[in-house]
Amino acid sequence: MDCDVRQEVGSVIEFTICMPAQIIGAPKDVLVNCTGRVVRCSSAGNDRCSIAAIIEDYSISRNS
């Protein structure tokens, strides 16, 4: 994922992934609310950073 602010490796982050309905075969999009830990952060150019994170916890909700 890309972001504006550099994150330290080991930092806890929260993010949401939208799973499109047509891809997963559901009637509506599904949102996955995640809590994770940064395992890598590098420059993506244009003052942006690319982050790799491990998902440690998640909850699923349907997009209205």
PDB file with SEQRES, HELIX, SHEET and CRYST1 records, atoms N, CA, C and O in Angstrom:
SEQRES   1 A   64  MET ASP CYS ASP VAL ARG GLN GLU VAL GLY SER VAL ILE          
SEQRES   2 A   64  GLU PHE THR ILE CYS MET PRO ALA GLN ILE ILE GLY ALA          
SEQRES   3 A   64  PRO LYS ASP VAL LEU VAL ASN CYS THR GLY ARG VAL VAL          
SEQRES   4 A   64  ARG CYS SER SER ALA GLY ASN ASP ARG CYS SER ILE ALA          
SEQRES   5 A   64  ALA ILE ILE GLU ASP TYR SER ILE SER ARG ASN SER              
HELIX    1 AA1 ALA A   21  ILE A   24  1                                   4    
SHEET    1 AA1 4 ASP A   2  CYS A   3  0                                        
SHEET    2 AA1 4 ARG A  48  ARG A  62 -1                                        
SHEET    3 AA1 4 VAL A  30  GLY A  45 -1                                        
SHEET    4 AA1 4 VAL A  12  MET A  19 -1                                        
CRYST1    1.000    1.000    1.000  90.00  90.00  90.00 P 1           1          
ATOM      1  N   MET A   1       0.843  -1.164   0.000  1.00  0.00           N  
ATOM      2  CA  MET A   1       0.000   0.000   0.000  1.00  0.00           C  
ATOM      3  C   MET A   1       0.886   1.225   0.000  1.00  0.00           C  
ATOM      4  O   MET A   1       2.010   1.178   0.501  1.00  0.00           O  
ATOM      5  N   ASP A   2       0.401   2.311  -0.550  1.00  0.00           N  
ATOM      6  CA  ASP A   2       1.135   3.568  -0.572  1.00  0.00           C  
ATOM      7  C   ASP A   2       0.544   4.516   0.465  1.00  0.00           C  
ATOM      8  O   ASP A   2      -0.648   4.462   0.772  1.00  0.00           O  
ATOM      9  N   CYS A   3       1.411   5.395   1.005  1.00  0.00           N  
ATOM     10  CA  CYS A   3       0.939   6.395   1.957  1.00  0.00           C  
ATOM     11  C   CYS A   3       1.813   7.633   1.861  1.00  0.00           C  
ATOM     12  O   CYS A   3       2.855   7.626   1.205  1.00  0.00           O  
ATOM     13  N   ASP A   4       1.376   8.699   2.525  1.00  0.00           N  
ATOM     14  CA  ASP A   4       2.101   9.975   2.520  1.00  0.00           C  
ATOM     15  C   ASP A   4       3.169  10.043   3.604  1.00  0.00           C  
ATOM     16  O   ASP A   4       4.140  10.789   3.471  1.00  0.00           O  
ATOM     17  N   VAL A   5       3.001   9.282   4.662  1.00  0.00           N  
ATOM     18  CA  VAL A   5       3.887   9.364   5.822  1.00  0.00           C  
ATOM     19  C   VAL A   5       4.667   8.070   5.977  1.00  0.00           C  
ATOM     20  O   VAL A   5       4.092   6.982   5.965  1.00  0.00           O  
ATOM     21  N   ARG A   6       5.979   8.195   6.123  1.00  0.00           N  
ATOM     22  CA  ARG A   6       6.826   7.029   6.330  1.00  0.00           C  
ATOM     23  C   ARG A   6       6.492   6.386   7.678  1.00  0.00           C  
ATOM     24  O   ARG A   6       6.340   7.085   8.680  1.00  0.00           O  
ATOM     25  N   GLN A   7       6.381   5.072   7.700  1.00  0.00           N  
ATOM     26  CA  GLN A   7       6.068   4.326   8.921  1.00  0.00           C  
ATOM     27  C   GLN A   7       7.284   3.503   9.337  1.00  0.00           C  
ATOM     28  O   GLN A   7       7.963   2.924   8.488  1.00  0.00           O  
ATOM     29  N   GLU A   8       7.556   3.450  10.618  1.00  0.00           N  
ATOM     30  CA  GLU A   8       8.668   2.660  11.132  1.00  0.00           C  
ATOM     31  C   GLU A   8       8.304   1.179  11.111  1.00  0.00           C  
ATOM     32  O   GLU A   8       7.164   0.805  11.386  1.00  0.00           O  
ATOM     33  N   VAL A   9       9.277   0.349  10.784  1.00  0.00           N  
ATOM     34  CA  VAL A   9       9.075  -1.103  10.848  1.00  0.00           C  
ATOM     35  C   VAL A   9       8.681  -1.466  12.279  1.00  0.00           C  
ATOM     36  O   VAL A   9       9.311  -1.019  13.237  1.00  0.00           O  
ATOM     37  N   GLY A  10       7.649  -2.269  12.411  1.00  0.00           N  
ATOM     38  CA  GLY A  10       7.131  -2.661  13.724  1.00  0.00           C  
ATOM     39  C   GLY A  10       5.948  -1.829  14.181  1.00  0.00           C  
ATOM     40  O   GLY A  10       5.263  -2.205  15.132  1.00  0.00           O  
ATOM     41  N   SER A  11       5.692  -0.698  13.519  1.00  0.00           N  
ATOM     42  CA  SER A  11       4.553   0.164  13.879  1.00  0.00           C  
ATOM     43  C   SER A  11       3.239  -0.571  13.639  1.00  0.00           C  
ATOM     44  O   SER A  11       3.112  -1.346  12.691  1.00  0.00           O  
ATOM     45  N   VAL A  12       2.268  -0.319  14.507  1.00  0.00           N  
ATOM     46  CA  VAL A  12       0.926  -0.869  14.344  1.00  0.00           C  
ATOM     47  C   VAL A  12       0.132   0.106  13.482  1.00  0.00           C  
ATOM     48  O   VAL A  12       0.126   1.310  13.742  1.00  0.00           O  
ATOM     49  N   ILE A  13      -0.538  -0.416  12.456  1.00  0.00           N  
ATOM     50  CA  ILE A  13      -1.343   0.426  11.569  1.00  0.00           C  
ATOM     51  C   ILE A  13      -2.738  -0.179  11.422  1.00  0.00           C  
ATOM     52  O   ILE A  13      -2.938  -1.377  11.626  1.00  0.00           O  
ATOM     53  N   GLU A  14      -3.691   0.669  11.066  1.00  0.00           N  
ATOM     54  CA  GLU A  14      -5.052   0.227  10.770  1.00  0.00           C  
ATOM     55  C   GLU A  14      -5.354   0.623   9.327  1.00  0.00           C  
ATOM     56  O   GLU A  14      -5.018   1.727   8.898  1.00  0.00           O  
ATOM     57  N   PHE A  15      -5.986  -0.277   8.587  1.00  0.00           N  
ATOM     58  CA  PHE A  15      -6.333  -0.002   7.203  1.00  0.00           C  
ATOM     59  C   PHE A  15      -7.531  -0.839   6.803  1.00  0.00           C  
ATOM     60  O   PHE A  15      -7.855  -1.829   7.459  1.00  0.00           O  
ATOM     61  N   THR A  16      -8.190  -0.439   5.722  1.00  0.00           N  
ATOM     62  CA  THR A  16      -9.372  -1.134   5.230  1.00  0.00           C  
ATOM     63  C   THR A  16      -9.134  -1.584   3.801  1.00  0.00           C  
ATOM     64  O   THR A  16      -8.616  -0.831   2.977  1.00  0.00           O  
ATOM     65  N   ILE A  17      -9.515  -2.810   3.520  1.00  0.00           N  
ATOM     66  CA  ILE A  17      -9.434  -3.367   2.176  1.00  0.00           C  
ATOM     67  C   ILE A  17     -10.861  -3.559   1.679  1.00  0.00           C  
ATOM     68  O   ILE A  17     -11.688  -4.148   2.376  1.00  0.00           O  
ATOM     69  N   CYS A  18     -11.157  -3.064   0.473  1.00  0.00           N  
ATOM     70  CA  CYS A  18     -12.477  -3.261  -0.128  1.00  0.00           C  
ATOM     71  C   CYS A  18     -12.389  -4.431  -1.102  1.00  0.00           C  
ATOM     72  O   CYS A  18     -11.619  -4.396  -2.061  1.00  0.00           O  
ATOM     73  N   MET A  19     -13.186  -5.469  -0.845  1.00  0.00           N  
ATOM     74  CA  MET A  19     -13.240  -6.637  -1.724  1.00  0.00           C  
ATOM     75  C   MET A  19     -14.452  -6.445  -2.639  1.00  0.00           C  
ATOM     76  O   MET A  19     -15.588  -6.545  -2.174  1.00  0.00           O  
ATOM     77  N   PRO A  20     -14.232  -6.170  -3.940  1.00  0.00           N  
ATOM     78  CA  PRO A  20     -15.350  -5.902  -4.856  1.00  0.00           C  
ATOM     79  C   PRO A  20     -16.289  -7.096  -5.011  1.00  0.00           C  
ATOM     80  O   PRO A  20     -15.848  -8.236  -5.161  1.00  0.00           O  
ATOM     81  N   ALA A  21     -17.567  -6.817  -4.974  1.00  0.00           N  
ATOM     82  CA  ALA A  21     -18.599  -7.859  -5.058  1.00  0.00           C  
ATOM     83  C   ALA A  21     -18.417  -8.756  -6.272  1.00  0.00           C  
ATOM     84  O   ALA A  21     -18.529  -9.977  -6.160  1.00  0.00           O  
ATOM     85  N   GLN A  22     -18.139  -8.168  -7.433  1.00  0.00           N  
ATOM     86  CA  GLN A  22     -18.036  -8.966  -8.656  1.00  0.00           C  
ATOM     87  C   GLN A  22     -16.827  -9.909  -8.631  1.00  0.00           C  
ATOM     88  O   GLN A  22     -16.828 -10.926  -9.324  1.00  0.00           O  
ATOM     89  N   ILE A  23     -15.811  -9.588  -7.851  1.00  0.00           N  
ATOM     90  CA  ILE A  23     -14.627 -10.455  -7.764  1.00  0.00           C  
ATOM     91  C   ILE A  23     -14.871 -11.633  -6.819  1.00  0.00           C  
ATOM     92  O   ILE A  23     -14.440 -12.753  -7.095  1.00  0.00           O  
ATOM     93  N   ILE A  24     -15.563 -11.378  -5.703  1.00  0.00           N  
ATOM     94  CA  ILE A  24     -15.747 -12.447  -4.705  1.00  0.00           C  
ATOM     95  C   ILE A  24     -17.103 -13.137  -4.813  1.00  0.00           C  
ATOM     96  O   ILE A  24     -17.397 -14.053  -4.045  1.00  0.00           O  
ATOM     97  N   GLY A  25     -17.930 -12.699  -5.765  1.00  0.00           N  
ATOM     98  CA  GLY A  25     -19.215 -13.358  -5.979  1.00  0.00           C  
ATOM     99  C   GLY A  25     -20.255 -13.041  -4.923  1.00  0.00           C  
ATOM    100  O   GLY A  25     -21.137 -13.856  -4.653  1.00  0.00           O  
ATOM    101  N   ALA A  26     -20.161 -11.865  -4.325  1.00  0.00           N  
ATOM    102  CA  ALA A  26     -21.127 -11.453  -3.305  1.00  0.00           C  
ATOM    103  C   ALA A  26     -22.089 -10.430  -3.910  1.00  0.00           C  
ATOM    104  O   ALA A  26     -21.781  -9.827  -4.938  1.00  0.00           O  
ATOM    105  N   PRO A  27     -23.259 -10.230  -3.277  1.00  0.00           N  
ATOM    106  CA  PRO A  27     -24.207  -9.237  -3.792  1.00  0.00           C  
ATOM    107  C   PRO A  27     -23.725  -7.790  -3.590  1.00  0.00           C  
ATOM    108  O   PRO A  27     -24.134  -6.901  -4.336  1.00  0.00           O  
ATOM    109  N   LYS A  28     -22.872  -7.548  -2.603  1.00  0.00           N  
ATOM    110  CA  LYS A  28     -22.348  -6.207  -2.314  1.00  0.00           C  
ATOM    111  C   LYS A  28     -20.854  -6.312  -2.007  1.00  0.00           C  
ATOM    112  O   LYS A  28     -20.346  -7.384  -1.678  1.00  0.00           O  
ATOM    113  N   ASP A  29     -20.155  -5.162  -2.124  1.00  0.00           N  
ATOM    114  CA  ASP A  29     -18.747  -5.114  -1.734  1.00  0.00           C  
ATOM    115  C   ASP A  29     -18.609  -5.501  -0.264  1.00  0.00           C  
ATOM    116  O   ASP A  29     -19.523  -5.280   0.531  1.00  0.00           O  
ATOM    117  N   VAL A  30     -17.475  -6.072   0.088  1.00  0.00           N  
ATOM    118  CA  VAL A  30     -17.191  -6.444   1.463  1.00  0.00           C  
ATOM    119  C   VAL A  30     -15.970  -5.659   1.928  1.00  0.00           C  
ATOM    120  O   VAL A  30     -14.950  -5.635   1.240  1.00  0.00           O  
ATOM    121  N   LEU A  31     -16.068  -5.013   3.095  1.00  0.00           N  
ATOM    122  CA  LEU A  31     -14.955  -4.277   3.665  1.00  0.00           C  
ATOM    123  C   LEU A  31     -14.264  -5.136   4.713  1.00  0.00           C  
ATOM    124  O   LEU A  31     -14.915  -5.748   5.560  1.00  0.00           O  
ATOM    125  N   VAL A  32     -12.952  -5.174   4.645  1.00  0.00           N  
ATOM    126  CA  VAL A  32     -12.159  -5.897   5.630  1.00  0.00           C  
ATOM    127  C   VAL A  32     -11.363  -4.841   6.397  1.00  0.00           C  
ATOM    128  O   VAL A  32     -10.443  -4.231   5.851  1.00  0.00           O  
ATOM    129  N   ASN A  33     -11.721  -4.632   7.660  1.00  0.00           N  
ATOM    130  CA  ASN A  33     -11.038  -3.672   8.537  1.00  0.00           C  
ATOM    131  C   ASN A  33      -9.890  -4.410   9.212  1.00  0.00           C  
ATOM    132  O   ASN A  33     -10.104  -5.393   9.921  1.00  0.00           O  
ATOM    133  N   CYS A  34      -8.672  -3.932   8.987  1.00  0.00           N  
ATOM    134  CA  CYS A  34      -7.484  -4.654   9.434  1.00  0.00           C  
ATOM    135  C   CYS A  34      -6.654  -3.858  10.428  1.00  0.00           C  
ATOM    136  O   CYS A  34      -6.587  -2.630  10.367  1.00  0.00           O  
ATOM    137  N   THR A  35      -6.029  -4.577  11.336  1.00  0.00           N  
ATOM    138  CA  THR A  35      -4.970  -4.053  12.177  1.00  0.00           C  
ATOM    139  C   THR A  35      -3.741  -4.889  11.847  1.00  0.00           C  
ATOM    140  O   THR A  35      -3.793  -6.119  11.834  1.00  0.00           O  
ATOM    141  N   GLY A  36      -2.641  -4.205  11.581  1.00  0.00           N  
ATOM    142  CA  GLY A  36      -1.441  -4.938  11.181  1.00  0.00           C  
ATOM    143  C   GLY A  36      -0.185  -4.302  11.714  1.00  0.00           C  
ATOM    144  O   GLY A  36      -0.220  -3.325  12.462  1.00  0.00           O  
ATOM    145  N   ARG A  37       0.936  -4.885  11.307  1.00  0.00           N  
ATOM    146  CA  ARG A  37       2.244  -4.416  11.742  1.00  0.00           C  
ATOM    147  C   ARG A  37       3.101  -4.213  10.501  1.00  0.00           C  
ATOM    148  O   ARG A  37       3.151  -5.081   9.630  1.00  0.00           O  
ATOM    149  N   VAL A  38       3.777  -3.065  10.415  1.00  0.00           N  
ATOM    150  CA  VAL A  38       4.637  -2.741   9.281  1.00  0.00           C  
ATOM    151  C   VAL A  38       5.868  -3.642   9.296  1.00  0.00           C  
ATOM    152  O   VAL A  38       6.553  -3.758  10.312  1.00  0.00           O  
ATOM    153  N   VAL A  39       6.144  -4.283   8.150  1.00  0.00           N  
ATOM    154  CA  VAL A  39       7.341  -5.125   8.033  1.00  0.00           C  
ATOM    155  C   VAL A  39       8.359  -4.543   7.050  1.00  0.00           C  
ATOM    156  O   VAL A  39       9.522  -4.947   7.041  1.00  0.00           O  
ATOM    157  N   ARG A  40       7.909  -3.580   6.212  1.00  0.00           N  
ATOM    158  CA  ARG A  40       8.824  -2.932   5.277  1.00  0.00           C  
ATOM    159  C   ARG A  40       8.236  -1.592   4.864  1.00  0.00           C  
ATOM    160  O   ARG A  40       7.023  -1.465   4.699  1.00  0.00           O  
ATOM    161  N   CYS A  41       9.102  -0.582   4.695  1.00  0.00           N  
ATOM    162  CA  CYS A  41       8.684   0.735   4.221  1.00  0.00           C  
ATOM    163  C   CYS A  41       9.786   1.267   3.325  1.00  0.00           C  
ATOM    164  O   CYS A  41      10.946   1.323   3.734  1.00  0.00           O  
ATOM    165  N   SER A  42       9.436   1.660   2.101  1.00  0.00           N  
ATOM    166  CA  SER A  42      10.440   2.176   1.167  1.00  0.00           C  
ATOM    167  C   SER A  42       9.849   3.324   0.365  1.00  0.00           C  
ATOM    168  O   SER A  42       8.631   3.488   0.297  1.00  0.00           O  
ATOM    169  N   SER A  43      10.718   4.111  -0.236  1.00  0.00           N  
ATOM    170  CA  SER A  43      10.296   5.254  -1.028  1.00  0.00           C  
ATOM    171  C   SER A  43       9.606   4.778  -2.295  1.00  0.00           C  
ATOM    172  O   SER A  43      10.085   3.865  -2.967  1.00  0.00           O  
ATOM    173  N   ALA A  44       8.464   5.410  -2.622  1.00  0.00           N  
ATOM    174  CA  ALA A  44       7.725   5.071  -3.839  1.00  0.00           C  
ATOM    175  C   ALA A  44       7.812   6.213  -4.847  1.00  0.00           C  
ATOM    176  O   ALA A  44       7.152   6.170  -5.885  1.00  0.00           O  
ATOM    177  N   GLY A  45       8.619   7.238  -4.554  1.00  0.00           N  
ATOM    178  CA  GLY A  45       8.733   8.396  -5.420  1.00  0.00           C  
ATOM    179  C   GLY A  45       7.617   9.384  -5.157  1.00  0.00           C  
ATOM    180  O   GLY A  45       6.624   9.058  -4.508  1.00  0.00           O  
ATOM    181  N   ASN A  46       7.788  10.610  -5.672  1.00  0.00           N  
ATOM    182  CA  ASN A  46       6.771  11.658  -5.506  1.00  0.00           C  
ATOM    183  C   ASN A  46       6.373  11.854  -4.053  1.00  0.00           C  
ATOM    184  O   ASN A  46       5.194  12.062  -3.765  1.00  0.00           O  
ATOM    185  N   ASP A  47       7.329  11.793  -3.127  1.00  0.00           N  
ATOM    186  CA  ASP A  47       7.075  11.992  -1.691  1.00  0.00           C  
ATOM    187  C   ASP A  47       6.079  10.988  -1.117  1.00  0.00           C  
ATOM    188  O   ASP A  47       5.354  11.307  -0.175  1.00  0.00           O  
ATOM    189  N   ARG A  48       6.039   9.801  -1.666  1.00  0.00           N  
ATOM    190  CA  ARG A  48       5.148   8.742  -1.174  1.00  0.00           C  
ATOM    191  C   ARG A  48       6.011   7.571  -0.693  1.00  0.00           C  
ATOM    192  O   ARG A  48       7.167   7.428  -1.090  1.00  0.00           O  
ATOM    193  N   CYS A  49       5.429   6.749   0.160  1.00  0.00           N  
ATOM    194  CA  CYS A  49       6.095   5.550   0.676  1.00  0.00           C  
ATOM    195  C   CYS A  49       5.254   4.325   0.350  1.00  0.00           C  
ATOM    196  O   CYS A  49       4.025   4.390   0.328  1.00  0.00           O  
ATOM    197  N   SER A  50       5.923   3.219   0.098  1.00  0.00           N  
ATOM    198  CA  SER A  50       5.240   1.932  -0.053  1.00  0.00           C  
ATOM    199  C   SER A  50       5.452   1.150   1.227  1.00  0.00           C  
ATOM    200  O   SER A  50       6.564   1.069   1.748  1.00  0.00           O  
ATOM    201  N   ILE A  51       4.365   0.573   1.727  1.00  0.00           N  
ATOM    202  CA  ILE A  51       4.411  -0.161   2.992  1.00  0.00           C  
ATOM    203  C   ILE A  51       3.968  -1.597   2.766  1.00  0.00           C  
ATOM    204  O   ILE A  51       3.002  -1.858   2.049  1.00  0.00           O  
ATOM    205  N   ALA A  52       4.683  -2.518   3.384  1.00  0.00           N  
ATOM    206  CA  ALA A  52       4.249  -3.912   3.454  1.00  0.00           C  
ATOM    207  C   ALA A  52       3.903  -4.181   4.913  1.00  0.00           C  
ATOM    208  O   ALA A  52       4.649  -3.808   5.818  1.00  0.00           O  
ATOM    209  N   ALA A  53       2.760  -4.836   5.131  1.00  0.00           N  
ATOM    210  CA  ALA A  53       2.310  -5.086   6.498  1.00  0.00           C  
ATOM    211  C   ALA A  53       1.765  -6.498   6.627  1.00  0.00           C  
ATOM    212  O   ALA A  53       1.263  -7.081   5.665  1.00  0.00           O  
ATOM    213  N   ILE A  54       1.872  -7.026   7.820  1.00  0.00           N  
ATOM    214  CA  ILE A  54       1.264  -8.309   8.174  1.00  0.00           C  
ATOM    215  C   ILE A  54      -0.060  -8.008   8.861  1.00  0.00           C  
ATOM    216  O   ILE A  54      -0.108  -7.201   9.790  1.00  0.00           O  
ATOM    217  N   ILE A  55      -1.135  -8.649   8.412  1.00  0.00           N  
ATOM    218  CA  ILE A  55      -2.436  -8.478   9.053  1.00  0.00           C  
ATOM    219  C   ILE A  55      -2.452  -9.342  10.310  1.00  0.00           C  
ATOM    220  O   ILE A  55      -2.283 -10.559  10.237  1.00  0.00           O  
ATOM    221  N   GLU A  56      -2.656  -8.708  11.461  1.00  0.00           N  
ATOM    222  CA  GLU A  56      -2.684  -9.432  12.727  1.00  0.00           C  
ATOM    223  C   GLU A  56      -4.098  -9.658  13.243  1.00  0.00           C  
ATOM    224  O   GLU A  56      -4.340 -10.586  14.015  1.00  0.00           O  
ATOM    225  N   ASP A  57      -5.039  -8.805  12.813  1.00  0.00           N  
ATOM    226  CA  ASP A  57      -6.429  -8.956  13.226  1.00  0.00           C  
ATOM    227  C   ASP A  57      -7.293  -8.301  12.150  1.00  0.00           C  
ATOM    228  O   ASP A  57      -6.861  -7.364  11.479  1.00  0.00           O  
ATOM    229  N   TYR A  58      -8.517  -8.805  11.995  1.00  0.00           N  
ATOM    230  CA  TYR A  58      -9.415  -8.216  11.011  1.00  0.00           C  
ATOM    231  C   TYR A  58     -10.862  -8.475  11.392  1.00  0.00           C  
ATOM    232  O   TYR A  58     -11.172  -9.395  12.148  1.00  0.00           O  
ATOM    233  N   SER A  59     -11.746  -7.633  10.845  1.00  0.00           N  
ATOM    234  CA  SER A  59     -13.174  -7.861  10.964  1.00  0.00           C  
ATOM    235  C   SER A  59     -13.777  -7.557   9.597  1.00  0.00           C  
ATOM    236  O   SER A  59     -13.272  -6.710   8.861  1.00  0.00           O  
ATOM    237  N   ILE A  60     -14.854  -8.253   9.269  1.00  0.00           N  
ATOM    238  CA  ILE A  60     -15.476  -8.127   7.971  1.00  0.00           C  
ATOM    239  C   ILE A  60     -16.833  -7.448   8.124  1.00  0.00           C  
ATOM    240  O   ILE A  60     -17.626  -7.803   8.997  1.00  0.00           O  
ATOM    241  N   SER A  61     -17.086  -6.469   7.265  1.00  0.00           N  
ATOM    242  CA  SER A  61     -18.395  -5.828   7.245  1.00  0.00           C  
ATOM    243  C   SER A  61     -18.822  -5.622   5.803  1.00  0.00           C  
ATOM    244  O   SER A  61     -17.988  -5.441   4.916  1.00  0.00           O  
ATOM    245  N   ARG A  62     -20.110  -5.650   5.582  1.00  0.00           N  
ATOM    246  CA  ARG A  62     -20.635  -5.451   4.239  1.00  0.00           C  
ATOM    247  C   ARG A  62     -20.795  -3.968   3.981  1.00  0.00           C  
ATOM    248  O   ARG A  62     -21.297  -3.227   4.827  1.00  0.00           O  
ATOM    249  N   ASN A  63     -20.362  -3.537   2.794  1.00  0.00           N  
ATOM    250  CA  ASN A  63     -20.484  -2.149   2.394  1.00  0.00           C  
ATOM    251  C   ASN A  63     -21.943  -1.878   2.029  1.00  0.00           C  
ATOM    252  O   ASN A  63     -22.542  -2.645   1.275  1.00  0.00           O  
ATOM    253  N   SER A  64     -22.522  -0.798   2.554  1.00  0.00           N  
ATOM    254  CA  SER A  64     -23.922  -0.474   2.272  1.00  0.00           C  
ATOM    255  C   SER A  64     -24.063   0.230   0.953  1.00  0.00           C  
ATOM    256  O   SER A  64     -25.175   0.577   0.555  1.00  0.00           O  
TER     257      SER A  64                                                      
END                                                                             
